[in-house]
Amino acid sequence: MTTYKDGDTFLDHTHQGAVELMSVISGFLYLQVNNQYVKVKKNECLIIFPGIVHNLILKKNEKCKAACLVFSPGNLNGLSKDAKSGDFSFLSEVKANTHSYTKILANNQVSDVLQRIYENHTGERFSNDLQKLYFYELYIHLSEELNEKLKKNMHSTNSYLAKSLDYINNNYTNQISVEDVAKNTGLSLRHLSRLFMSEFSMSIHEYITFLRIEKSKTLLKHESCSIASISADLGFSSSQHFATTFKKHENVSPRTFRKDM
């Protein structure tokens, strides 16, 4: 179990052949996965598939406790033939490697088995056989949650979200509105807003603002970029609007942020 606090970050990295599972116990954090920002809050679990570039961002004065597990899914060798014939959609998803990540609810069963994996791994009497059984149980619970998520989602959900993200990523530096995003996605604003909140745990407007603030933090590192030019380049209506929004997100003004770097 890991406690992240006060501006903790992990730079871009990947896990070749391994899955990262981030289950938030308290608080929340942001991860950037393949250039998409995802908010993970209490009782949510983010599964990042092998070879996917990602990083972690925790705002200043924020604190988050999470269980982070990086592992290479096995082929279930050593289990009975009957056990292998079950529905392991989690392993199928990893093998297919068609998604960057997926987010599910971290129910009591998932949380409990993660705790047992952690305790066995760090305990004085580590048992390899027991660990295999715990992972087998984890695969079952993750598969159940993935199947439940598939039942709730429409077939076209991913394509609509992908289309909206493409539009946002290509236009967030302009003064776009949430209505613009919905119009270019082909969904009603109400429907798209529900999909966005369900997938990313933030509104469309919050996502756009988050992208702008993260980009501004990069630009503030360069003294040649004035705050006024950064404000204009990122689609803020004025320098004052940028400064107010930045301070709301980072708890410091853009000038103070630049000075403290």
CYANA upper distance limits for C-alpha pairs under 8 A (distance plus 0.5 A):
  1 MET  CA     65 LYS  CA      7.86
  1 MET  CA     66 ALA  CA      6.45
  1 MET  CA     67 ALA  CA      4.99
  1 MET  CA     68 CYS  CA      7.03
  1 MET  CA    118 TYR  CA      7.95
  2 THR  CA     65 LYS  CA      6.39
  2 THR  CA     66 ALA  CA      5.94
  2 THR  CA     67 ALA  CA      6.47
  2 THR  CA     68 CYS  CA      7.42
  3 THR  CA     63 LYS  CA      7.87
  3 THR  CA     64 CYS  CA      6.30
  3 THR  CA     65 LYS  CA      4.80
  3 THR  CA     66 ALA  CA      6.74
  4 TYR  CA      8 ASP  CA      6.62
  4 TYR  CA     58 LEU  CA      7.95
  4 TYR  CA     63 LYS  CA      6.31
  4 TYR  CA     64 CYS  CA      5.61
  4 TYR  CA     65 LYS  CA      6.58
  4 TYR  CA     66 ALA  CA      8.18
  5 LYS  CA     58 LEU  CA      7.39
  5 LYS  CA     60 LYS  CA      8.17
  5 LYS  CA     61 ASN  CA      7.67
  5 LYS  CA     62 GLU  CA      6.32
  5 LYS  CA     63 LYS  CA      4.73
  5 LYS  CA     64 CYS  CA      6.67
  6 ASP  CA     58 LEU  CA      7.25
  6 ASP  CA     59 LYS  CA      6.87
  6 ASP  CA     60 LYS  CA      4.93
  6 ASP  CA     61 ASN  CA      5.19
  6 ASP  CA     62 GLU  CA      5.83
  6 ASP  CA     63 LYS  CA      6.78
  7 GLY  CA     57 ILE  CA      7.55
  7 GLY  CA     58 LEU  CA      5.37
  7 GLY  CA     59 LYS  CA      5.34
  7 GLY  CA     60 LYS  CA      4.86
  7 GLY  CA     61 ASN  CA      7.54
  7 GLY  CA     62 GLU  CA      7.70
  8 ASP  CA     56 LEU  CA      8.30
  8 ASP  CA     57 ILE  CA      6.94
  8 ASP  CA     58 LEU  CA      5.87
  8 ASP  CA     59 LYS  CA      8.05
  9 THR  CA     55 ASN  CA      7.80
  9 THR  CA     56 LEU  CA      5.68
  9 THR  CA     57 ILE  CA      5.32
  9 THR  CA     58 LEU  CA      6.76
 10 PHE  CA     55 ASN  CA      5.80
 10 PHE  CA     56 LEU  CA      5.53
 10 PHE  CA     57 ILE  CA      7.50
 11 LEU  CA     54 HIS  CA      8.22
 11 LEU  CA     55 ASN  CA      5.65
 11 LEU  CA     56 LEU  CA      7.48
 12 ASP  CA     53 VAL  CA      6.52
 12 ASP  CA     54 HIS  CA      5.71
 12 ASP  CA     55 ASN  CA      5.25
 13 HIS  CA     52 ILE  CA      8.48
 13 HIS  CA     53 VAL  CA      5.88
 13 HIS  CA     54 HIS  CA      6.21
 13 HIS  CA     55 ASN  CA      7.04
 14 THR  CA     50 PRO  CA      7.79
 14 THR  CA     51 GLY  CA      5.76
 14 THR  CA     52 ILE  CA      5.96
 14 THR  CA     53 VAL  CA      5.36
 14 THR  CA     54 HIS  CA      7.00
 15 HIS  CA     19 VAL  CA      7.33
 15 HIS  CA     20 GLU  CA      8.07
 15 HIS  CA     50 PRO  CA      6.10
 15 HIS  CA     51 GLY  CA      5.82
 15 HIS  CA     52 ILE  CA      7.61
 16 GLN  CA     50 PRO  CA      5.85
 16 GLN  CA     51 GLY  CA      5.17
 17 GLY  CA     50 PRO  CA      5.58
 17 GLY  CA     51 GLY  CA      7.18
 17 GLY  CA     72 SER  CA      6.58
 18 ALA  CA     49 PHE  CA      7.65
 18 ALA  CA     50 PRO  CA      5.44
 18 ALA  CA     51 GLY  CA      8.07
 18 ALA  CA     70 VAL  CA      6.93
 18 ALA  CA     71 PHE  CA      5.67
 18 ALA  CA     72 SER  CA      4.76
 18 ALA  CA     73 PRO  CA      7.47
 19 VAL  CA     47 ILE  CA      7.51
 19 VAL  CA     48 ILE  CA      6.32
 19 VAL  CA     49 PHE  CA      5.50
 19 VAL  CA     50 PRO  CA      5.70
 19 VAL  CA     70 VAL  CA      6.07
 19 VAL  CA     71 PHE  CA      5.95
 19 VAL  CA     72 SER  CA      6.61
 19 VAL  CA     73 PRO  CA      7.84
 19 VAL  CA     94 VAL  CA      8.49
 20 GLU  CA     47 ILE  CA      6.40
 20 GLU  CA     48 ILE  CA      5.64
 20 GLU  CA     49 PHE  CA      7.27
 20 GLU  CA     50 PRO  CA      8.29
 20 GLU  CA     68 CYS  CA      7.60
 20 GLU  CA     69 LEU  CA      6.18
 20 GLU  CA     70 VAL  CA      4.86
 20 GLU  CA     71 PHE  CA      7.14
 21 LEU  CA     45 CYS  CA      7.35
 21 LEU  CA     46 LEU  CA      6.27
 21 LEU  CA     47 ILE  CA      5.17
 21 LEU  CA     48 ILE  CA      6.89
 21 LEU  CA     67 ALA  CA      8.37
 21 LEU  CA     68 CYS  CA      6.22
 21 LEU  CA     69 LEU  CA      5.59
 21 LEU  CA     70 VAL  CA      6.81
 22 MET  CA     45 CYS  CA      6.02
 22 MET  CA     46 LEU  CA      5.63
 22 MET  CA     47 ILE  CA      7.04
 22 MET  CA     66 ALA  CA      7.14
 22 MET  CA     67 ALA  CA      6.34
 22 MET  CA     68 CYS  CA      5.11
 22 MET  CA     69 LEU  CA      7.06
 23 SER  CA     42 LYS  CA      8.41
 23 SER  CA     43 ASN  CA      7.49
 23 SER  CA     44 GLU  CA      6.42
 23 SER  CA     45 CYS  CA      4.68
 23 SER  CA     46 LEU  CA      6.91
 23 SER  CA     66 ALA  CA      5.95
 23 SER  CA     67 ALA  CA      5.58
 23 SER  CA     68 CYS  CA      6.93
 23 SER  CA    106 ALA  CA      7.05
 23 SER  CA    111 SER  CA      8.30
 24 VAL  CA     28 PHE  CA      7.19
 24 VAL  CA     40 VAL  CA      7.32
 24 VAL  CA     41 LYS  CA      6.40
 24 VAL  CA     42 LYS  CA      5.43
 24 VAL  CA     43 ASN  CA      6.32
 24 VAL  CA     44 GLU  CA      6.39
 24 VAL  CA     45 CYS  CA      6.92
 24 VAL  CA     64 CYS  CA      7.86
 24 VAL  CA     65 LYS  CA      6.66
 24 VAL  CA     66 ALA  CA      4.72
 24 VAL  CA     67 ALA  CA      6.88
 25 ILE  CA     41 LYS  CA      8.50
 25 ILE  CA     42 LYS  CA      5.72
 25 ILE  CA     43 ASN  CA      6.55
 25 ILE  CA     64 CYS  CA      8.13
 25 ILE  CA     65 LYS  CA      5.93
 25 ILE  CA     66 ALA  CA      5.63
 25 ILE  CA     67 ALA  CA      7.67
 26 SER  CA     41 LYS  CA      7.82
 26 SER  CA     42 LYS  CA      5.49
 26 SER  CA     43 ASN  CA      8.27
 26 SER  CA     64 CYS  CA      6.15
 26 SER  CA     65 LYS  CA      5.69
 26 SER  CA     66 ALA  CA      7.48
 27 GLY  CA     41 LYS  CA      6.64
 27 GLY  CA     42 LYS  CA      6.34
 27 GLY  CA     62 GLU  CA      8.41
 27 GLY  CA     63 LYS  CA      6.73
 27 GLY  CA     64 CYS  CA      5.05
 27 GLY  CA     65 LYS  CA      7.12
 28 PHE  CA     39 LYS  CA      7.57
 28 PHE  CA     40 VAL  CA      6.09
 28 PHE  CA     41 LYS  CA      4.66
 28 PHE  CA     42 LYS  CA      6.69
 28 PHE  CA     63 LYS  CA      8.05
 28 PHE  CA     64 CYS  CA      6.05
 29 LEU  CA     39 LYS  CA      6.39
 29 LEU  CA     40 VAL  CA      6.05
 29 LEU  CA     41 LYS  CA      7.10
 29 LEU  CA     56 LEU  CA      8.02
 29 LEU  CA     57 ILE  CA      7.03
 29 LEU  CA     58 LEU  CA      6.00
 29 LEU  CA     59 LYS  CA      8.46
 29 LEU  CA     64 CYS  CA      7.12
 30 TYR  CA     37 TYR  CA      7.17
 30 TYR  CA     38 VAL  CA      6.09
 30 TYR  CA     39 LYS  CA      5.03
 30 TYR  CA     40 VAL  CA      6.70
 30 TYR  CA     56 LEU  CA      6.53
 30 TYR  CA     57 ILE  CA      5.69
 30 TYR  CA     58 LEU  CA      6.80
 31 LEU  CA     37 TYR  CA      6.25
 31 LEU  CA     38 VAL  CA      5.81
 31 LEU  CA     39 LYS  CA      7.05
 31 LEU  CA     40 VAL  CA      8.23
 31 LEU  CA     54 HIS  CA      7.31
 31 LEU  CA     55 ASN  CA      6.07
 31 LEU  CA     56 LEU  CA      4.93
 31 LEU  CA     57 ILE  CA      6.37
 32 GLN  CA     36 GLN  CA      5.82
 32 GLN  CA     37 TYR  CA      4.89
 32 GLN  CA     38 VAL  CA      6.69
 32 GLN  CA     54 HIS  CA      5.81
 32 GLN  CA     55 ASN  CA      5.79
 32 GLN  CA     56 LEU  CA      6.91
 32 GLN  CA     57 ILE  CA      8.24
 33 VAL  CA     37 TYR  CA      6.81
 33 VAL  CA     38 VAL  CA      7.76
 33 VAL  CA     48 ILE  CA      8.38
 33 VAL  CA     52 ILE  CA      7.59
 33 VAL  CA     53 VAL  CA      6.59
 33 VAL  CA     54 HIS  CA      4.87
 33 VAL  CA     55 ASN  CA      7.29
 33 VAL  CA    100 SER  CA      7.60
 33 VAL  CA    101 TYR  CA      8.02
 34 ASN  CA     52 ILE  CA      7.04
 34 ASN  CA     53 VAL  CA      6.04
 34 ASN  CA     54 HIS  CA      6.65
 34 ASN  CA    100 SER  CA      7.44
 35 ASN  CA     54 HIS  CA      8.36
 36 GLN  CA    165 LEU  CA      8.27
 37 TYR  CA    200 PHE  CA      8.20
 37 TYR  CA    207 TYR  CA      8.00
 37 TYR  CA    211 LEU  CA      8.28
 38 VAL  CA    200 PHE  CA      5.63
 38 VAL  CA    201 SER  CA      8.00
 39 LYS  CA    200 PHE  CA      6.04
 39 LYS  CA    201 SER  CA      6.15
 39 LYS  CA    202 MET  CA      7.44
 40 VAL  CA     44 GLU  CA      6.53
 40 VAL  CA     45 CYS  CA      7.56
 40 VAL  CA     46 LEU  CA      7.46
 40 VAL  CA    200 PHE  CA      8.04
 40 VAL  CA    201 SER  CA      7.49
 41 LYS  CA    201 SER  CA      8.14
 43 ASN  CA    105 LEU  CA      6.47
 43 ASN  CA    106 ALA  CA      5.45
 43 ASN  CA    107 ASN  CA      7.40
 44 GLU  CA    103 LYS  CA      7.52
 44 GLU  CA    104 ILE  CA      6.44
 44 GLU  CA    105 LEU  CA      5.06
 44 GLU  CA    106 ALA  CA      5.45
 45 CYS  CA    103 LYS  CA      6.16
 45 CYS  CA    104 ILE  CA      5.80
 45 CYS  CA    105 LEU  CA      6.25
 45 CYS  CA    106 ALA  CA      5.72
 46 LEU  CA    101 TYR  CA      7.52
 46 LEU  CA    102 THR  CA      6.49
 46 LEU  CA    103 LYS  CA      4.98
 46 LEU  CA    104 ILE  CA      7.03
 47 ILE  CA    101 TYR  CA      5.91
 47 ILE  CA    102 THR  CA      5.84
 47 ILE  CA    103 LYS  CA      6.62
 48 ILE  CA     52 ILE  CA      7.45
 48 ILE  CA    100 SER  CA      6.72
 48 ILE  CA    101 TYR  CA      4.90
 48 ILE  CA    102 THR  CA      7.31
 49 PHE  CA     94 VAL  CA      6.87
 49 PHE  CA     97 ASN  CA      7.51
 49 PHE  CA     99 HIS  CA      7.67
 49 PHE  CA    100 SER  CA      6.22
 49 PHE  CA    101 TYR  CA      6.17
 50 PRO  CA     94 VAL  CA      7.97
 50 PRO  CA     97 ASN  CA      8.10
 52 ILE  CA    100 SER  CA      6.54
 58 LEU  CA     62 GLU  CA      7.07
 58 LEU  CA     63 LYS  CA      8.11
 59 LYS  CA    249 HIS  CA      8.10
 59 LYS  CA    250 GLU  CA      6.86
 60 LYS  CA    250 GLU  CA      6.65
 60 LYS  CA    251 ASN  CA      7.56
 61 ASN  CA    251 ASN  CA      8.42
 67 ALA  CA    114 LEU  CA      7.97
 73 PRO  CA     91 LEU  CA      7.71
 76 LEU  CA     84 LYS  CA      7.48
 76 LEU  CA    136 TYR  CA      7.83
 79 LEU  CA     83 ALA  CA      6.75
 79 LEU  CA     84 LYS  CA      7.22
 80 SER  CA     84 LYS  CA      6.94
 81 LYS  CA     85 SER  CA      6.99
 82 ASP  CA     86 GLY  CA      7.81
 87 ASP  CA    140 ILE  CA      8.36
 87 ASP  CA    143 SER  CA      7.80
 88 PHE  CA     92 SER  CA      7.00
 88 PHE  CA    139 TYR  CA      7.20
 88 PHE  CA    140 ILE  CA      6.89
 88 PHE  CA    143 SER  CA      6.05
 89 SER  CA     93 GLU  CA      6.56
 89 SER  CA    143 SER  CA      5.50
 89 SER  CA    144 GLU  CA      8.50
 89 SER  CA    146 LEU  CA      7.63
 89 SER  CA    147 ASN  CA      7.75
 90 PHE  CA     94 VAL  CA      6.92
 90 PHE  CA    139 TYR  CA      6.82
 90 PHE  CA    140 ILE  CA      8.42
 90 PHE  CA    142 LEU  CA      6.63
 90 PHE  CA    143 SER  CA      5.25
 90 PHE  CA    146 LEU  CA      7.49
 91 LEU  CA     95 LYS  CA      6.63
 91 LEU  CA    139 TYR  CA      7.80
 91 LEU  CA    143 SER  CA      8.46
 92 SER  CA     96 ALA  CA      6.50
 93 GLU  CA     97 ASN  CA      6.61
 93 GLU  CA     98 THR  CA      7.86
 93 GLU  CA     99 HIS  CA      8.39
103 LYS  CA    199 GLU  CA      7.66
104 ILE  CA    145 GLU  CA      6.92
104 ILE  CA    146 LEU  CA      7.42
104 ILE  CA    149 LYS  CA      7.77
105 LEU  CA    145 GLU  CA      7.62
106 ALA  CA    110 VAL  CA      6.17
106 ALA  CA    111 SER  CA      6.69
107 ASN  CA    111 SER  CA      6.76
108 ASN  CA    112 ASP  CA      6.39
109 GLN  CA    113 VAL  CA      6.75
109 GLN  CA    141 HIS  CA      7.32
110 VAL  CA    114 LEU  CA      6.71
110 VAL  CA    138 LEU  CA      6.97
110 VAL  CA    141 HIS  CA      6.67
110 VAL  CA    142 LEU  CA      7.73
111 SER  CA    115 GLN  CA      6.79
112 ASP  CA    116 ARG  CA      6.93
113 VAL  CA    117 ILE  CA      6.65
113 VAL  CA    134 TYR  CA      6.86
113 VAL  CA    137 GLU  CA      7.78
113 VAL  CA    138 LEU  CA      6.81
114 LEU  CA    118 TYR  CA      6.68
114 LEU  CA    138 LEU  CA      8.10
115 GLN  CA    119 GLU  CA      6.63
116 ARG  CA    120 ASN  CA      6.51
116 ARG  CA    134 TYR  CA      7.80
117 ILE  CA    121 HIS  CA      6.57
117 ILE  CA    131 GLN  CA      6.85
117 ILE  CA    134 TYR  CA      6.81
117 ILE  CA    135 PHE  CA      8.12
118 TYR  CA    122 THR  CA      6.68
119 GLU  CA    123 GLY  CA      6.11
120 ASN  CA    125 ARG  CA      7.88
120 ASN  CA    126 PHE  CA      5.91
120 ASN  CA    127 SER  CA      7.33
120 ASN  CA    130 LEU  CA      8.47
120 ASN  CA    131 GLN  CA      7.49
121 HIS  CA    126 PHE  CA      6.40
121 HIS  CA    131 GLN  CA      8.33
122 THR  CA    126 PHE  CA      7.83
127 SER  CA    131 GLN  CA      6.67
128 ASN  CA    132 LYS  CA      6.81
129 ASP  CA    133 LEU  CA      7.00
130 LEU  CA    134 TYR  CA      6.75
131 GLN  CA    135 PHE  CA      6.74
132 LYS  CA    136 TYR  CA      6.64
133 LEU  CA    137 GLU  CA      6.70
134 TYR  CA    138 LEU  CA      6.64
135 PHE  CA    139 TYR  CA      6.64
136 TYR  CA    140 ILE  CA      7.00
137 GLU  CA    141 HIS  CA      6.92
138 LEU  CA    142 LEU  CA      6.56
139 TYR  CA    143 SER  CA      6.47
140 ILE  CA    144 GLU  CA      6.73
141 HIS  CA    145 GLU  CA      6.82
142 LEU  CA    146 LEU  CA      6.62
143 SER  CA    147 ASN  CA      6.56
144 GLU  CA    148 GLU  CA      6.69
145 GLU  CA    149 LYS  CA      6.66
146 LEU  CA    150 LEU  CA      6.73
147 ASN  CA    151 LYS  CA      6.85
148 GLU  CA    152 LYS  CA      7.05
149 LYS  CA    153 ASN  CA      6.78
150 LEU  CA    154 MET  CA      8.27
153 ASN  CA    157 THR  CA      6.98
156 SER  CA    160 TYR  CA      6.88
157 THR  CA    161 LEU  CA      6.77
157 THR  CA    195 LEU  CA      8.05
158 ASN  CA    162 ALA  CA      6.49
159 SER  CA    163 LYS  CA      6.57
160 TYR  CA    164 SER  CA      6.72
160 TYR  CA    185 THR  CA      6.75
160 TYR  CA    186 GLY  CA      8.30
160 TYR  CA    187 LEU  CA      8.36
161 LEU  CA    165 LEU  CA      6.61
161 LEU  CA    192 LEU  CA      8.42
161 LEU  CA    195 LEU  CA      7.99
161 LEU  CA    196 PHE  CA      7.82
162 ALA  CA    166 ASP  CA      6.62
163 LYS  CA    167 TYR  CA      6.84
163 LYS  CA    185 THR  CA      6.31
164 SER  CA    168 ILE  CA      6.70
164 SER  CA    181 VAL  CA      6.61
164 SER  CA    182 ALA  CA      7.80
164 SER  CA    184 ASN  CA      7.76
164 SER  CA    185 THR  CA      5.82
165 LEU  CA    169 ASN  CA      6.42
166 ASP  CA    170 ASN  CA      6.64
167 TYR  CA    171 ASN  CA      6.55
167 TYR  CA    181 VAL  CA      7.25
167 TYR  CA    184 ASN  CA      7.80
167 TYR  CA    185 THR  CA      8.43
168 ILE  CA    172 TYR  CA      5.74
168 ILE  CA    181 VAL  CA      7.41
168 ILE  CA    208 ILE  CA      7.44
171 ASN  CA    176 ILE  CA      7.46
172 TYR  CA    176 ILE  CA      7.08
172 TYR  CA    208 ILE  CA      6.64
172 TYR  CA    211 LEU  CA      7.90
172 TYR  CA    212 ARG  CA      7.48
172 TYR  CA    234 LEU  CA      7.50
172 TYR  CA    235 GLY  CA      7.49
173 THR  CA    212 ARG  CA      7.61
173 THR  CA    233 ASP  CA      6.56
173 THR  CA    234 LEU  CA      4.54
173 THR  CA    235 GLY  CA      5.27
174 ASN  CA    233 ASP  CA      8.08
174 ASN  CA    234 LEU  CA      6.90
174 ASN  CA    235 GLY  CA      4.95
175 GLN  CA    235 GLY  CA      5.12
175 GLN  CA    236 PHE  CA      7.29
175 GLN  CA    237 SER  CA      8.07
176 ILE  CA    180 ASP  CA      6.68
176 ILE  CA    181 VAL  CA      8.08
176 ILE  CA    235 GLY  CA      8.22
177 SER  CA    181 VAL  CA      7.18
177 SER  CA    205 HIS  CA      8.26
178 VAL  CA    182 ALA  CA      6.85
178 VAL  CA    189 LEU  CA      7.89
178 VAL  CA    204 ILE  CA      6.81
178 VAL  CA    205 HIS  CA      6.76
179 GLU  CA    183 LYS  CA      6.58
179 GLU  CA    189 LEU  CA      6.83
180 ASP  CA    184 ASN  CA      6.69
181 VAL  CA    185 THR  CA      6.61
182 ALA  CA    186 GLY  CA      6.65
182 ALA  CA    187 LEU  CA      6.02
182 ALA  CA    188 SER  CA      6.49
182 ALA  CA    189 LEU  CA      5.67
182 ALA  CA    192 LEU  CA      6.99
183 LYS  CA    187 LEU  CA      7.09
183 LYS  CA    188 SER  CA      7.84
183 LYS  CA    189 LEU  CA      8.32
187 LEU  CA    191 HIS  CA      6.93
187 LEU  CA    192 LEU  CA      6.52
188 SER  CA    192 LEU  CA      6.69
189 LEU  CA    193 SER  CA      6.37
190 ARG  CA    194 ARG  CA      6.90
191 HIS  CA    195 LEU  CA      6.93
192 LEU  CA    196 PHE  CA      6.57
193 SER  CA    197 MET  CA      6.64
193 SER  CA    203 SER  CA      6.89
193 SER  CA    204 ILE  CA      6.97
194 ARG  CA    198 SER  CA      6.59
195 LEU  CA    199 GLU  CA      6.64
196 PHE  CA    200 PHE  CA      6.21
196 PHE  CA    201 SER  CA      7.60
196 PHE  CA    202 MET  CA      7.28
196 PHE  CA    203 SER  CA      6.71
196 PHE  CA    204 ILE  CA      6.99
197 MET  CA    201 SER  CA      5.02
197 MET  CA    202 MET  CA      5.47
197 MET  CA    203 SER  CA      6.00
197 MET  CA    204 ILE  CA      8.35
202 MET  CA    206 GLU  CA      6.48
202 MET  CA    207 TYR  CA      6.94
203 SER  CA    207 TYR  CA      6.71
204 ILE  CA    208 ILE  CA      6.82
205 HIS  CA    209 THR  CA      6.66
206 GLU  CA    210 PHE  CA      6.46
207 TYR  CA    211 LEU  CA      6.80
208 ILE  CA    212 ARG  CA      6.87
209 THR  CA    213 ILE  CA      6.66
210 PHE  CA    214 GLU  CA      6.65
211 LEU  CA    215 LYS  CA      6.66
212 ARG  CA    216 SER  CA      6.55
212 ARG  CA    234 LEU  CA      6.54
213 ILE  CA    217 LYS  CA      6.78
213 ILE  CA    246 PHE  CA      6.88
213 ILE  CA    249 HIS  CA      8.33
214 GLU  CA    218 THR  CA      7.29
215 LYS  CA    219 LEU  CA      6.94
216 SER  CA    220 LEU  CA      6.47
216 SER  CA    230 ILE  CA      7.13
216 SER  CA    234 LEU  CA      8.09
217 LYS  CA    221 LYS  CA      7.36
218 THR  CA    222 HIS  CA      8.25
219 LEU  CA    225 CYS  CA      7.11
219 LEU  CA    230 ILE  CA      7.56
220 LEU  CA    225 CYS  CA      7.26
220 LEU  CA    226 SER  CA      8.48
220 LEU  CA    227 ILE  CA      8.14
220 LEU  CA    230 ILE  CA      8.45
220 LEU  CA    254 PRO  CA      8.03
220 LEU  CA    257 PHE  CA      8.42
220 LEU  CA    258 ARG  CA      6.27
221 LYS  CA    258 ARG  CA      6.96
221 LYS  CA    261 MET  CA      7.93
225 CYS  CA    229 SER  CA      6.92
225 CYS  CA    230 ILE  CA      6.99
226 SER  CA    230 ILE  CA      6.71
227 ILE  CA    231 SER  CA      6.56
227 ILE  CA    239 SER  CA      7.45
227 ILE  CA    254 PRO  CA      7.97
227 ILE  CA    255 ARG  CA      8.43
228 ALA  CA    232 ALA  CA      6.82
228 ALA  CA    238 SER  CA      8.27
228 ALA  CA    239 SER  CA      5.92
229 SER  CA    233 ASP  CA      6.44
230 ILE  CA    234 LEU  CA      6.62
231 SER  CA    235 GLY  CA      7.09
231 SER  CA    236 PHE  CA      5.83
231 SER  CA    237 SER  CA      8.14
231 SER  CA    238 SER  CA      6.95
231 SER  CA    239 SER  CA      5.93
231 SER  CA    242 PHE  CA      6.24
232 ALA  CA    236 PHE  CA      6.36
232 ALA  CA    237 SER  CA      7.74
232 ALA  CA    238 SER  CA      7.52
232 ALA  CA    239 SER  CA      8.08
236 PHE  CA    241 HIS  CA      6.91
236 PHE  CA    242 PHE  CA      6.30
237 SER  CA    241 HIS  CA      6.81
237 SER  CA    242 PHE  CA      8.16
238 SER  CA    242 PHE  CA      6.86
239 SER  CA    243 ALA  CA      6.60
240 GLN  CA    244 THR  CA      6.55
241 HIS  CA    245 THR  CA      6.59
242 PHE  CA    246 PHE  CA      6.43
243 ALA  CA    247 LYS  CA      6.62
243 ALA  CA    253 SER  CA      6.55
243 ALA  CA    254 PRO  CA      6.64
244 THR  CA    248 LYS  CA      6.73
244 THR  CA    253 SER  CA      8.12
245 THR  CA    249 HIS  CA      6.89
246 PHE  CA    250 GLU  CA      6.41
246 PHE  CA    251 ASN  CA      8.09
246 PHE  CA    252 VAL  CA      7.83
246 PHE  CA    253 SER  CA      6.88
246 PHE  CA    254 PRO  CA      7.01
247 LYS  CA    251 ASN  CA      5.19
247 LYS  CA    252 VAL  CA      5.24
247 LYS  CA    253 SER  CA      5.34
247 LYS  CA    254 PRO  CA      7.65
248 LYS  CA    252 VAL  CA      8.26
252 VAL  CA    256 THR  CA      6.61
252 VAL  CA    257 PHE  CA      6.71
253 SER  CA    257 PHE  CA      6.63
254 PRO  CA    258 ARG  CA      6.65
255 ARG  CA    259 LYS  CA      6.63
256 THR  CA    260 ASP  CA      6.57
257 PHE  CA    261 MET  CA      6.87
